[in-house]
Amino acid sequence: MEKEFIKPWVARYRNSHGIEVQTVGVDIINHRVIYRQKGYPHDCVCPRREWPKKFKREPS
């Protein structure tokens, strides 16, 4: 990807398998959410349009 602009965003979610993830930010240019999964050493990405289908917000 040539350009990206990451807007910070920190929140806890669970994926469809019940695994907790924490968001890092949103790439405004490429329309994707960057997040970290416990026990996984690298950042992960998900298209913004798919995010609400695959992840549910954890209560604060």
PDB file of N, CA, C and O in Angstrom:
ATOM      1  N   MET A   1       0.834  -1.168   0.000  1.00  0.00           N
ATOM      2  CA  MET A   1       0.000   0.000   0.000  1.00  0.00           C
ATOM      3  C   MET A   1       0.886   1.241   0.000  1.00  0.00           C
ATOM      4  O   MET A   1       1.817   1.358   0.797  1.00  0.00           O
ATOM      5  N   GLU A   2       0.590   2.133  -0.879  1.00  0.00           N
ATOM      6  CA  GLU A   2       1.395   3.338  -0.987  1.00  0.00           C
ATOM      7  C   GLU A   2       1.196   4.278   0.186  1.00  0.00           C
ATOM      8  O   GLU A   2       2.146   4.609   0.896  1.00  0.00           O
ATOM      9  N   LYS A   3      -0.032   4.702   0.387  1.00  0.00           N
ATOM     10  CA  LYS A   3      -0.315   5.683   1.426  1.00  0.00           C
ATOM     11  C   LYS A   3      -1.250   5.089   2.461  1.00  0.00           C
ATOM     12  O   LYS A   3      -2.095   4.245   2.161  1.00  0.00           O
ATOM     13  N   GLU A   4      -1.075   5.551   3.673  1.00  0.00           N
ATOM     14  CA  GLU A   4      -2.032   5.200   4.716  1.00  0.00           C
ATOM     15  C   GLU A   4      -2.022   6.318   5.749  1.00  0.00           C
ATOM     16  O   GLU A   4      -1.001   6.969   5.973  1.00  0.00           O
ATOM     17  N   PHE A   5      -3.163   6.528   6.366  1.00  0.00           N
ATOM     18  CA  PHE A   5      -3.282   7.505   7.435  1.00  0.00           C
ATOM     19  C   PHE A   5      -4.007   6.797   8.564  1.00  0.00           C
ATOM     20  O   PHE A   5      -5.201   6.515   8.460  1.00  0.00           O
ATOM     21  N   ILE A   6      -3.289   6.508   9.646  1.00  0.00           N
ATOM     22  CA  ILE A   6      -3.842   5.761  10.768  1.00  0.00           C
ATOM     23  C   ILE A   6      -4.372   6.739  11.817  1.00  0.00           C
ATOM     24  O   ILE A   6      -3.613   7.509  12.407  1.00  0.00           O
ATOM     25  N   LYS A   7      -5.659   6.694  12.034  1.00  0.00           N
ATOM     26  CA  LYS A   7      -6.293   7.484  13.093  1.00  0.00           C
ATOM     27  C   LYS A   7      -6.368   6.583  14.323  1.00  0.00           C
ATOM     28  O   LYS A   7      -7.012   5.536  14.272  1.00  0.00           O
ATOM     29  N   PRO A   8      -5.721   6.970  15.437  1.00  0.00           N
ATOM     30  CA  PRO A   8      -5.736   6.112  16.629  1.00  0.00           C
ATOM     31  C   PRO A   8      -7.159   5.826  17.119  1.00  0.00           C
ATOM     32  O   PRO A   8      -8.030   6.695  17.105  1.00  0.00           O
ATOM     33  N   TRP A   9      -7.361   4.590  17.546  1.00  0.00           N
ATOM     34  CA  TRP A   9      -8.656   4.173  18.080  1.00  0.00           C
ATOM     35  C   TRP A   9      -8.394   2.942  18.934  1.00  0.00           C
ATOM     36  O   TRP A   9      -7.988   1.901  18.419  1.00  0.00           O
ATOM     37  N   VAL A  10      -8.623   3.054  20.227  1.00  0.00           N
ATOM     38  CA  VAL A  10      -8.376   1.952  21.150  1.00  0.00           C
ATOM     39  C   VAL A  10      -9.694   1.503  21.759  1.00  0.00           C
ATOM     40  O   VAL A  10     -10.381   2.284  22.418  1.00  0.00           O
ATOM     41  N   ALA A  11     -10.043   0.242  21.535  1.00  0.00           N
ATOM     42  CA  ALA A  11     -11.269  -0.346  22.075  1.00  0.00           C
ATOM     43  C   ALA A  11     -11.106  -1.866  22.108  1.00  0.00           C
ATOM     44  O   ALA A  11     -10.280  -2.429  21.389  1.00  0.00           O
ATOM     45  N   ARG A  12     -11.900  -2.516  22.947  1.00  0.00           N
ATOM     46  CA  ARG A  12     -11.866  -3.985  23.026  1.00  0.00           C
ATOM     47  C   ARG A  12     -13.077  -4.576  22.330  1.00  0.00           C
ATOM     48  O   ARG A  12     -14.199  -4.084  22.451  1.00  0.00           O
ATOM     49  N   TYR A  13     -12.813  -5.644  21.599  1.00  0.00           N
ATOM     50  CA  TYR A  13     -13.857  -6.367  20.868  1.00  0.00           C
ATOM     51  C   TYR A  13     -13.603  -7.857  21.011  1.00  0.00           C
ATOM     52  O   TYR A  13     -12.548  -8.270  21.493  1.00  0.00           O
ATOM     53  N   ARG A  14     -14.566  -8.660  20.593  1.00  0.00           N
ATOM     54  CA  ARG A  14     -14.401 -10.114  20.490  1.00  0.00           C
ATOM     55  C   ARG A  14     -14.751 -10.509  19.065  1.00  0.00           C
ATOM     56  O   ARG A  14     -15.703 -10.004  18.470  1.00  0.00           O
ATOM     57  N   ASN A  15     -13.947 -11.433  18.535  1.00  0.00           N
ATOM     58  CA  ASN A  15     -14.247 -11.909  17.184  1.00  0.00           C
ATOM     59  C   ASN A  15     -15.324 -12.991  17.244  1.00  0.00           C
ATOM     60  O   ASN A  15     -15.826 -13.307  18.323  1.00  0.00           O
ATOM     61  N   SER A  16     -15.672 -13.545  16.119  1.00  0.00           N
ATOM     62  CA  SER A  16     -16.756 -14.533  16.052  1.00  0.00           C
ATOM     63  C   SER A  16     -16.425 -15.831  16.780  1.00  0.00           C
ATOM     64  O   SER A  16     -17.315 -16.651  17.009  1.00  0.00           O
ATOM     65  N   HIS A  17     -15.160 -16.033  17.147  1.00  0.00           N
ATOM     66  CA  HIS A  17     -14.742 -17.218  17.894  1.00  0.00           C
ATOM     67  C   HIS A  17     -14.617 -16.931  19.390  1.00  0.00           C
ATOM     68  O   HIS A  17     -14.224 -17.804  20.164  1.00  0.00           O
ATOM     69  N   GLY A  18     -14.953 -15.706  19.790  1.00  0.00           N
ATOM     70  CA  GLY A  18     -14.892 -15.335  21.198  1.00  0.00           C
ATOM     71  C   GLY A  18     -13.517 -14.883  21.671  1.00  0.00           C
ATOM     72  O   GLY A  18     -13.306 -14.714  22.872  1.00  0.00           O
ATOM     73  N   ILE A  19     -12.590 -14.687  20.759  1.00  0.00           N
ATOM     74  CA  ILE A  19     -11.235 -14.258  21.120  1.00  0.00           C
ATOM     75  C   ILE A  19     -11.207 -12.739  21.230  1.00  0.00           C
ATOM     76  O   ILE A  19     -11.682 -12.029  20.344  1.00  0.00           O
ATOM     77  N   GLU A  20     -10.638 -12.252  22.337  1.00  0.00           N
ATOM     78  CA  GLU A  20     -10.566 -10.809  22.557  1.00  0.00           C
ATOM     79  C   GLU A  20      -9.497 -10.181  21.675  1.00  0.00           C
ATOM     80  O   GLU A  20      -8.399 -10.717  21.525  1.00  0.00           O
ATOM     81  N   VAL A  21      -9.841  -9.028  21.091  1.00  0.00           N
ATOM     82  CA  VAL A  21      -8.898  -8.249  20.299  1.00  0.00           C
ATOM     83  C   VAL A  21      -8.961  -6.808  20.777  1.00  0.00           C
ATOM     84  O   VAL A  21      -9.947  -6.388  21.382  1.00  0.00           O
ATOM     85  N   GLN A  22      -7.904  -6.052  20.502  1.00  0.00           N
ATOM     86  CA  GLN A  22      -7.886  -4.634  20.844  1.00  0.00           C
ATOM     87  C   GLN A  22      -7.535  -3.847  19.592  1.00  0.00           C
ATOM     88  O   GLN A  22      -6.542  -4.130  18.923  1.00  0.00           O
ATOM     89  N   THR A  23      -8.360  -2.860  19.285  1.00  0.00           N
ATOM     90  CA  THR A  23      -8.088  -2.039  18.116  1.00  0.00           C
ATOM     91  C   THR A  23      -6.899  -1.128  18.378  1.00  0.00           C
ATOM     92  O   THR A  23      -6.646  -0.714  19.509  1.00  0.00           O
ATOM     93  N   VAL A  24      -6.178  -0.828  17.307  1.00  0.00           N
ATOM     94  CA  VAL A  24      -5.028   0.071  17.353  1.00  0.00           C
ATOM     95  C   VAL A  24      -5.401   1.378  16.668  1.00  0.00           C
ATOM     96  O   VAL A  24      -5.067   2.460  17.151  1.00  0.00           O
ATOM     97  N   GLY A  25      -6.094   1.272  15.540  1.00  0.00           N
ATOM     98  CA  GLY A  25      -6.476   2.458  14.790  1.00  0.00           C
ATOM     99  C   GLY A  25      -7.252   2.101  13.537  1.00  0.00           C
ATOM    100  O   GLY A  25      -7.506   0.934  13.238  1.00  0.00           O
ATOM    101  N   VAL A  26      -7.617   3.147  12.818  1.00  0.00           N
ATOM    102  CA  VAL A  26      -8.349   2.998  11.568  1.00  0.00           C
ATOM    103  C   VAL A  26      -7.541   3.673  10.468  1.00  0.00           C
ATOM    104  O   VAL A  26      -7.167   4.840  10.587  1.00  0.00           O
ATOM    105  N   ASP A  27      -7.277   2.935   9.403  1.00  0.00           N
ATOM    106  CA  ASP A  27      -6.600   3.481   8.234  1.00  0.00           C
ATOM    107  C   ASP A  27      -7.670   4.160   7.383  1.00  0.00           C
ATOM    108  O   ASP A  27      -8.443   3.497   6.691  1.00  0.00           O
ATOM    109  N   ILE A  28      -7.700   5.481   7.444  1.00  0.00           N
ATOM    110  CA  ILE A  28      -8.727   6.263   6.775  1.00  0.00           C
ATOM    111  C   ILE A  28      -8.643   6.148   5.252  1.00  0.00           C
ATOM    112  O   ILE A  28      -9.676   6.106   4.584  1.00  0.00           O
ATOM    113  N   ILE A  29      -7.448   6.096   4.702  1.00  0.00           N
ATOM    114  CA  ILE A  29      -7.275   6.064   3.245  1.00  0.00           C
ATOM    115  C   ILE A  29      -7.650   4.705   2.657  1.00  0.00           C
ATOM    116  O   ILE A  29      -8.309   4.636   1.620  1.00  0.00           O
ATOM    117  N   ASN A  30      -7.228   3.621   3.323  1.00  0.00           N
ATOM    118  CA  ASN A  30      -7.463   2.269   2.788  1.00  0.00           C
ATOM    119  C   ASN A  30      -8.676   1.572   3.403  1.00  0.00           C
ATOM    120  O   ASN A  30      -8.934   0.406   3.105  1.00  0.00           O
ATOM    121  N   HIS A  31      -9.418   2.268   4.252  1.00  0.00           N
ATOM    122  CA  HIS A  31     -10.671   1.763   4.821  1.00  0.00           C
ATOM    123  C   HIS A  31     -10.511   0.408   5.503  1.00  0.00           C
ATOM    124  O   HIS A  31     -11.162  -0.573   5.146  1.00  0.00           O
ATOM    125  N   ARG A  32      -9.624   0.387   6.498  1.00  0.00           N
ATOM    126  CA  ARG A  32      -9.414  -0.858   7.238  1.00  0.00           C
ATOM    127  C   ARG A  32      -9.153  -0.559   8.711  1.00  0.00           C
ATOM    128  O   ARG A  32      -8.667   0.513   9.070  1.00  0.00           O
ATOM    129  N   VAL A  33      -9.487  -1.528   9.546  1.00  0.00           N
ATOM    130  CA  VAL A  33      -9.260  -1.447  10.983  1.00  0.00           C
ATOM    131  C   VAL A  33      -8.007  -2.250  11.305  1.00  0.00           C
ATOM    132  O   VAL A  33      -7.850  -3.378  10.838  1.00  0.00           O
ATOM    133  N   ILE A  34      -7.117  -1.669  12.103  1.00  0.00           N
ATOM    134  CA  ILE A  34      -5.912  -2.367  12.542  1.00  0.00           C
ATOM    135  C   ILE A  34      -6.144  -2.782  13.986  1.00  0.00           C
ATOM    136  O   ILE A  34      -6.556  -1.971  14.816  1.00  0.00           O
ATOM    137  N   TYR A  35      -5.875  -4.059  14.285  1.00  0.00           N
ATOM    138  CA  TYR A  35      -6.116  -4.563  15.634  1.00  0.00           C
ATOM    139  C   TYR A  35      -5.061  -5.583  16.026  1.00  0.00           C
ATOM    140  O   TYR A  35      -4.319  -6.100  15.190  1.00  0.00           O
ATOM    141  N   ARG A  36      -5.019  -5.857  17.331  1.00  0.00           N
ATOM    142  CA  ARG A  36      -4.092  -6.859  17.876  1.00  0.00           C
ATOM    143  C   ARG A  36      -4.899  -7.951  18.560  1.00  0.00           C
ATOM    144  O   ARG A  36      -5.879  -7.689  19.258  1.00  0.00           O
ATOM    145  N   GLN A  37      -4.462  -9.172  18.338  1.00  0.00           N
ATOM    146  CA  GLN A  37      -5.100 -10.336  18.949  1.00  0.00           C
ATOM    147  C   GLN A  37      -4.157 -10.911  19.988  1.00  0.00           C
ATOM    148  O   GLN A  37      -2.963 -11.070  19.734  1.00  0.00           O
ATOM    149  N   LYS A  38      -4.693 -11.222  21.157  1.00  0.00           N
ATOM    150  CA  LYS A  38      -3.861 -11.790  22.223  1.00  0.00           C
ATOM    151  C   LYS A  38      -3.170 -13.054  21.742  1.00  0.00           C
ATOM    152  O   LYS A  38      -3.786 -13.911  21.109  1.00  0.00           O
ATOM    153  N   GLY A  39      -1.877 -13.161  22.053  1.00  0.00           N
ATOM    154  CA  GLY A  39      -1.116 -14.342  21.686  1.00  0.00           C
ATOM    155  C   GLY A  39      -0.617 -14.354  20.250  1.00  0.00           C
ATOM    156  O   GLY A  39       0.024 -15.316  19.828  1.00  0.00           O
ATOM    157  N   TYR A  40      -0.903 -13.300  19.494  1.00  0.00           N
ATOM    158  CA  TYR A  40      -0.441 -13.222  18.102  1.00  0.00           C
ATOM    159  C   TYR A  40       0.547 -12.072  18.004  1.00  0.00           C
ATOM    160  O   TYR A  40       0.222 -10.959  18.417  1.00  0.00           O
ATOM    161  N   PRO A  41       1.740 -12.300  17.471  1.00  0.00           N
ATOM    162  CA  PRO A  41       2.805 -11.286  17.538  1.00  0.00           C
ATOM    163  C   PRO A  41       2.682 -10.112  16.557  1.00  0.00           C
ATOM    164  O   PRO A  41       3.419  -9.135  16.688  1.00  0.00           O
ATOM    165  N   HIS A  42       1.778 -10.183  15.589  1.00  0.00           N
ATOM    166  CA  HIS A  42       1.690  -9.143  14.561  1.00  0.00           C
ATOM    167  C   HIS A  42       0.336  -8.439  14.598  1.00  0.00           C
ATOM    168  O   HIS A  42      -0.653  -8.999  15.071  1.00  0.00           O
ATOM    169  N   ASP A  43       0.303  -7.216  14.099  1.00  0.00           N
ATOM    170  CA  ASP A  43      -0.969  -6.516  13.938  1.00  0.00           C
ATOM    171  C   ASP A  43      -1.765  -7.193  12.827  1.00  0.00           C
ATOM    172  O   ASP A  43      -1.198  -7.755  11.890  1.00  0.00           O
ATOM    173  N   CYS A  44      -3.078  -7.129  12.949  1.00  0.00           N
ATOM    174  CA  CYS A  44      -3.984  -7.703  11.958  1.00  0.00           C
ATOM    175  C   CYS A  44      -4.818  -6.570  11.357  1.00  0.00           C
ATOM    176  O   CYS A  44      -4.897  -5.485  11.932  1.00  0.00           O
ATOM    177  N   VAL A  45      -5.431  -6.816  10.216  1.00  0.00           N
ATOM    178  CA  VAL A  45      -6.295  -5.823   9.584  1.00  0.00           C
ATOM    179  C   VAL A  45      -7.602  -6.472   9.152  1.00  0.00           C
ATOM    180  O   VAL A  45      -7.671  -7.669   8.875  1.00  0.00           O
ATOM    181  N   CYS A  46      -8.633  -5.638   9.105  1.00  0.00           N
ATOM    182  CA  CYS A  46      -9.947  -6.080   8.644  1.00  0.00           C
ATOM    183  C   CYS A  46     -10.571  -4.914   7.882  1.00  0.00           C
ATOM    184  O   CYS A  46     -10.505  -3.777   8.351  1.00  0.00           O
ATOM    185  N   PRO A  47     -11.170  -5.163   6.730  1.00  0.00           N
ATOM    186  CA  PRO A  47     -11.855  -4.075   6.026  1.00  0.00           C
ATOM    187  C   PRO A  47     -12.934  -3.456   6.925  1.00  0.00           C
ATOM    188  O   PRO A  47     -13.633  -4.164   7.649  1.00  0.00           O
ATOM    189  N   ARG A  48     -13.054  -2.135   6.866  1.00  0.00           N
ATOM    190  CA  ARG A  48     -14.028  -1.445   7.722  1.00  0.00           C
ATOM    191  C   ARG A  48     -15.450  -1.944   7.496  1.00  0.00           C
ATOM    192  O   ARG A  48     -16.224  -2.041   8.449  1.00  0.00           O
ATOM    193  N   ARG A  49     -15.803  -2.257   6.270  1.00  0.00           N
ATOM    194  CA  ARG A  49     -17.174  -2.701   5.986  1.00  0.00           C
ATOM    195  C   ARG A  49     -17.465  -4.067   6.604  1.00  0.00           C
ATOM    196  O   ARG A  49     -18.622  -4.393   6.867  1.00  0.00           O
ATOM    197  N   GLU A  50     -16.426  -4.866   6.836  1.00  0.00           N
ATOM    198  CA  GLU A  50     -16.591  -6.198   7.424  1.00  0.00           C
ATOM    199  C   GLU A  50     -16.511  -6.182   8.955  1.00  0.00           C
ATOM    200  O   GLU A  50     -16.986  -7.113   9.607  1.00  0.00           O
ATOM    201  N   TRP A  51     -15.915  -5.130   9.535  1.00  0.00           N
ATOM    202  CA  TRP A  51     -15.661  -5.083  10.972  1.00  0.00           C
ATOM    203  C   TRP A  51     -16.915  -5.359  11.809  1.00  0.00           C
ATOM    204  O   TRP A  51     -16.865  -6.238  12.670  1.00  0.00           O
ATOM    205  N   PRO A  52     -18.034  -4.657  11.605  1.00  0.00           N
ATOM    206  CA  PRO A  52     -19.207  -4.906  12.464  1.00  0.00           C
ATOM    207  C   PRO A  52     -19.822  -6.298  12.297  1.00  0.00           C
ATOM    208  O   PRO A  52     -20.540  -6.769  13.179  1.00  0.00           O
ATOM    209  N   LYS A  53     -19.546  -6.949  11.180  1.00  0.00           N
ATOM    210  CA  LYS A  53     -20.057  -8.304  10.948  1.00  0.00           C
ATOM    211  C   LYS A  53     -19.238  -9.339  11.706  1.00  0.00           C
ATOM    212  O   LYS A  53     -19.763 -10.378  12.105  1.00  0.00           O
ATOM    213  N   LYS A  54     -17.940  -9.057  11.908  1.00  0.00           N
ATOM    214  CA  LYS A  54     -17.027 -10.043  12.475  1.00  0.00           C
ATOM    215  C   LYS A  54     -16.653  -9.805  13.928  1.00  0.00           C
ATOM    216  O   LYS A  54     -16.144 -10.713  14.584  1.00  0.00           O
ATOM    217  N   PHE A  55     -16.895  -8.592  14.452  1.00  0.00           N
ATOM    218  CA  PHE A  55     -16.462  -8.252  15.813  1.00  0.00           C
ATOM    219  C   PHE A  55     -17.585  -7.576  16.591  1.00  0.00           C
ATOM    220  O   PHE A  55     -18.356  -6.785  16.048  1.00  0.00           O
ATOM    221  N   LYS A  56     -17.656  -7.910  17.875  1.00  0.00           N
ATOM    222  CA  LYS A  56     -18.645  -7.315  18.774  1.00  0.00           C
ATOM    223  C   LYS A  56     -17.918  -6.585  19.893  1.00  0.00           C
ATOM    224  O   LYS A  56     -16.934  -7.089  20.435  1.00  0.00           O
ATOM    225  N   ARG A  57     -18.407  -5.388  20.239  1.00  0.00           N
ATOM    226  CA  ARG A  57     -17.777  -4.535  21.263  1.00  0.00           C
ATOM    227  C   ARG A  57     -17.900  -5.172  22.628  1.00  0.00           C
ATOM    228  O   ARG A  57     -18.946  -5.709  22.990  1.00  0.00           O
ATOM    229  N   GLU A  58     -16.811  -5.104  23.384  1.00  0.00           N
ATOM    230  CA  GLU A  58     -16.784  -5.561  24.778  1.00  0.00           C
ATOM    231  C   GLU A  58     -17.352  -4.456  25.656  1.00  0.00           C
ATOM    232  O   GLU A  58     -17.048  -3.284  25.436  1.00  0.00           O
ATOM    233  N   PRO A  59     -18.167  -4.799  26.642  1.00  0.00           N
ATOM    234  CA  PRO A  59     -18.655  -3.773  27.571  1.00  0.00           C
ATOM    235  C   PRO A  59     -17.504  -3.142  28.330  1.00  0.00           C
ATOM    236  O   PRO A  59     -16.536  -3.823  28.667  1.00  0.00           O
ATOM    237  N   SER A  60     -17.594  -1.862  28.599  1.00  0.00           N
ATOM    238  CA  SER A  60     -16.526  -1.137  29.316  1.00  0.00           C
ATOM    239  C   SER A  60     -16.505  -1.464  30.786  1.00  0.00           C
ATOM    240  O   SER A  60     -15.670  -0.940  31.523  1.00  0.00           O
TER     241      SER A  60
END
